[in-house]
Amino acid sequence: MMKNRPSVAALETASAYHLPQATTLRLNLDISAAKAAAQKIQPLLPDPRVPDYFTPGPSTRRASLFKASENPSVPLHPEVLFSTCREIRQSDIPEQWIAAHEAWIKKMIWGKDFDEADGATAEALHERHPVPRVIPSLPAAAGALLYLHNPGPDKLVRRLLMPRALGSPAGSYFAAEGLNTQEERPEIAHAIKENSRLLFWASRIPEFSNLCTPMALEHRDLWSGLTLLLGPLNEQALTTWCESLGEAGFSEPASASACLILFPTANLRTRELWSRTIRDSADAGSAYEVAMWGSHTVPDPLGLIDQMRDTATTGNRGRYWFAFHRDISPDHGQQALDSDTRVDPLWAVELLSARKLSGRMFRRRMAGEFSAHLTRSRARLILRFLERGGNSK
């Protein structure tokens, strides 16, 4: 078990957190404005849910963590084509889609593994049998079982599941959402610390707030900023961290994104330097993040969205192209689907399905590709999707 971390109340100064001091210039950032920005976007953020990691059976979906979030996150891989055309064989899939197909299959397998372990855990607890027949291999599934069943600390089931859950930040986060003891919490928080998004959500659990705050100081990104600005950190330490974030924004895209979102009142020259960090790096994820959340904190949201559009949609012709047109610019989604010939068709299918768009032009383009290259399996698979369950109106 990890040793207890010092509480925030015991850490009175910035030096107590071992914060790097700002060295090049004083940015004079408005901490009150940053706190207000954090409060604006906090209710809109996608919270972690089990379907982000595996696909459980319907019997568990009544539990809140097993339902899809009202604010959907950006998926790591496209899934709609594979879930619609489940009979597709590995040999039918073009090489560039194999990783996405395998990721979808793993979510299905891990879901079945969880369902079996779910029944075995309930059986073990109900029948007072100490050892369940199945322990899931996926840490997130083990954490979800701890959340769902809340076995007491004296139960062998818990002593078997907890080490498995601590094998990943997701498993640890789900364990944090359930019942846990004071002795377990430092180790749970430590297992989450490398994932700043999950660390933020863990910090919203009252018992974990003081544990997560010192860990967030080690990161320089949006989620860590939210943890600190909405948490119990003292003003001196918070100001020093914000200054270090501002300086990191001149070279690191993730830091620049956080700065543009959280410091809307910074001077225009500084904000332009942060924007340039993202554009020069062609970091589509950071550009999407700025457009998505910064549009809620700055006085000119449309200007910010337009500033980030090219990097978000042309810097990544897939995941963030889809996310940008699903979440930020839905009115341009149909045009993007019809005209953007360089986008990966798998992500085009995701957008078509998410926004209920017309697939007529997209279908025509795929039919033309199939006619010109009869061996191109990707066009054949897309056409099958459109015939089977896609929107081909």
N, C-alpha and C positions, 0 to 999 in steps of 0.2 A: 504494500500500500504506500502511496506517495505521502510524504510529509505534508502537513498543512501549510498552505501559503499564508503570508501575512495579510491581514485584513486591510481594506482601504483606509479604515479609520486610523490604523497604526502607521500609515505611510503619509506623513504630513507634507512632504516637500517633493519637488521634482527630482531632486538628487536621490531620494529614497527609492525611486523607480528605476534608477540607472538610465535615465533618458539622455540621448545625445543632445547636446546644446546646439542651438542655431548658431552658425558660424559665419555665414556670408553676409546676411543682411536681416534687418528686422522688418517683417512684413506687416506688422501692426494689424493682424487679422481680428475681425470682430467676432469674438466668441459668442456673444449673445445672438448675433445673426446666425451663426453656425448651429447653435442649439435650436433656434426657431426652424431652420431648414431641416434638421433631423426630425423634429416633431411633425413637420408637414408630411414627410415621406414615410415615416414609420408605419402608419396604418395601411399603406399601399403595398408594402413589401411582400414578396412571396415567401411564405413560411415553409419549412421543410416538411414533407409528407412522405409516407412509406412508398406510394407509387412512383416517386422519383428514383427509387433504388431497386424495387422488385415489384412484381405483380401478384398480390395475394388473392386468394379466393374470395367470393362474395360474402361469406359468412362473417368476415372480420371488418368489412367496409363500413359498418355502422359506427365504429370507433373513429373519433375525430382525426387522429393521425393517419388513418387509412383511407380517408377521403381526399380527393384532389383539392388543392388549395384554390380559394376563390381568386387569388392573384397568381396565375400560373408562372412557374419559373421557365427559363430557357432550357429545353431538352438538350442533353448531350448528343443524342443521336436521333435521326428520323425514324419513325416507327409505323406511320399510318399505312404505307404500302404493304408492309409485312403482316400487319395485323388484319388487313383486309383480304390479302391473298395468301393465306396461311399454307397453302399447298406448295408454294414455291420451294424448289430444291436448291441446295447449295450450288449445284453444278449449273443452274440457270442464272446465277447472279454474277454480274460483272465484277471484276476484281476490286474496283474502287468502292463497291458497296458491301463487300464481305464483312468488314469491321462493323458496320451498322447492323447487318443481319445477325451477326454473332452476338452483339450487345443485346439485341431484342430477344434472341433465344435464351440468353443467360437470365434475363429478367423473368422469363416464363419458368425456367428451371428453378431459379431461386424462389419464385413464388410457390411452386409445388413443394419444394423443400420446406418452406415456411409453413404451408398448410399442414403438412404431415407432422412437423414439430409442434405446431399449435395444438393439434389433437393429442399428441403424446404428452405435452406439458399439462394440459387440462386433465388428462387421464391420471397422470402421476400425482397431481395435487388433490384431485377429487378422491382417489383411491388410497391416498396417503402412501403411495409407493414412492420411495425416495429418488429413483432414477428414471427419467423419461426414456422412451425407446429411441428418440431422435433428438439430436442437437444440431441446429442448422449450421451450415458451413459459412454462410454470409454473416459478418458481424452486424450489419444493419438489421438482419432478420432476428438475431439473438436479442438485440436491443429492443426491437418491436415486441418480442415475446415478454420481456421484462415489463414493458409499458402495459401490455394487454392484460397480463395475469397478476402482476405485482406479488410474486411469491415473497414471503417474509424472509428476513435475513438468516433465520435459522434453517431455512429449507435448502436441501442439497441441490434442488433444481436451480436456485438462485446462484449458488456457488459454482455451478457448471456453466450457466449462461453468462454471468458477468464477465469473466475473462474473455470469452468469445466476443461479446459486445464491445469491449474496450479495444478490440483489434482495428477499429476504424473510427473516425470522427462521427460518422452517421450513426453507427451502433451506439456509441457513447452518448450522443445527443438523445436518442430515443430512450436510453436508460435514464437519462437526466429527467425526462418528461414524466417518468413513472415515480413510484415511491423509492426513496433511497435513504441511506443512513448518513449521518454526519461524517462517519469514518470513510465512506465510499466516495463522497463528493469531490475531494481534492484529486483523486485519481481519475474520476470521470471527466472533470474539467481539463485536466492535463492531457487526456486522450483526445479532446476536442480542439485544443489550442491552435493547431496548425491550419485549421479551416476557419477563417475569420467570419464567414457567413454563419456557420453553425455556432460559433462562439458567441456571436451577437444574440442569436435566439436563445442560447443557454443562459445568457446574462439577463434575459427577461424573466427567468424563473427566479423568484426571490431568494431561494436558498443558494443560488449559484452566482448572484450578482457580484459579491465581493471577491469571489474566486476568479471570475472571468476578467475583471477589470485590469489587473496587472498583466495578464497574458495579452490582452488587446494592445497594450502599449508597445508590444514587440512588432506589430504590423503597421503598415502605412497604406491603408486603403479605406474604401467607403465603409465597409462593414465594421472595421475597427473603430473608425470615427463615430459611427452610430452607437457602438457599445460605450464609448467614453463620454460622448456628449449627452446621452440619455441616462448615464449611470451616475454613481456616487463619487466620481473623481474630484479632488479638490481643484480650485481654480488655477492655482499656480502650476500644478502638474499638467492640467489640461491645456493651458496657454503654451507651455513649453512643447508639448506634443504637437499641437496645431502648427506651431512655427516649424517644427521639423518635418511635418507633413507638407507644408507649403514649399519648403526647399526641395523635398524629394519630388514634388510635382514638376520641377524643371528638368527632370531626367527619367522618371519612371511613369509609364502610362497609367498604371493603377492608382498611383498617388495623385497624378494630375486629374484623373476622373473625380476622385474624392474632393479635391480642391474646388473644381468647377461646380460641383453640386453643393458643397457645404459652405463655401465662402462667396456667396453671390454679391457681396458688397466690396470685394477686393477691387483695387484699381484696374482699369481696363488693360493697361500694359502688362500687369501680372497675369491677368486672366488670359490674355493672348499668348503669353509664354506657356502657360499650362496647356492651352488648346494646341499649340504647335507641337508639344511633346507627343500628344496623341496622334496628330496628323503625320508627323515625321516617322513615327513608329508603325503607322498603318495598323494600329491595334483596333480591330473591329469591335472586340468585346468592350473595351473602355469607351469607344465612341457610342456604342449602343447604351451603355450605362449612363453616360452623361445626358444623352438625349432623353432617355426614359425617366430618370429621376431629377435631373437638373431642370427639366421643363416645369417642375412643380415648385422650384425654389427661386428662379431668376425672374426679373421683371419682363424679359422679352423671351418667352419660351419658344416661339416660332423661329426666332433668329438663331437660338441655340440649336434647335433641331436641324435647321438647314445647314448650320455650320458643321454638324457631325454626320449628316446624311451620307456623303460620299464615302467617308472612311468606314462607316458602319455597314454600308451595303455593297460597296465595290471592293473594300479591303478584305471581305470575306464573303464569297459567293455561295453561302450556304446557311450555316447556323444563325448568324446575326442578320443576314439578309432576311431570313424568315422572321426572326424576332422583331426586327425593326418594322416590317410591314404588318405583322400581327398586332403589335402593341402600341406603336407610336404613330405610324402613318397608314392606318387601314384604308383611308380613302384612295391611296395610291397603289393599293395591293393588286387590284385587277390589272392596272397598267403594267406593273412590274412583272406579274405572271405572264402577261401576253407578250411583252417586248424584251424581257431580259433573257437572251438566249444562252448566256454563259453560266447561269445559275445551275447548280446540281439539280436534276429533275426530282430527286428524292425530297429535297427541301421545298421545291415547288409544289409537290404533292401535299406536304405538310401545310403550306400556306393556303392552298386551294381548299383543303379540308377544314382548317381552323376558321377561316373567314367566309366559308360557304360561297366561294367565287365560282364564276362560270369557267368551265374547262374547255370551252369550244376552241379557242385559238391555241391553247396549249396542246390539245388533242391533235389539231391539224399539224402543228410543228412536229410532234412525236410521230405522227403517221408519215410525214415527209422524211424524217430520219430513218424510219423503218424501211421505207421504199428504197432509199438510197443505199442503205447498208443492211441487207436482209439478215446478216448474222449479228447485228447489234442487239443483244438481248435486253439492254436497258429500255429501248423504245418499246419492245414487245411487252415487257413487264408493266410499263406505264400504261400502255393501251389496255392491257388486261385489267389493271386497277380501275381505269375510267369506265370500262364496260361493267366491271363487277360491283363496285361500290363507290367509285369516285363521283364527283359532281361534273357531269358532262353536258349540262344544259347549255 
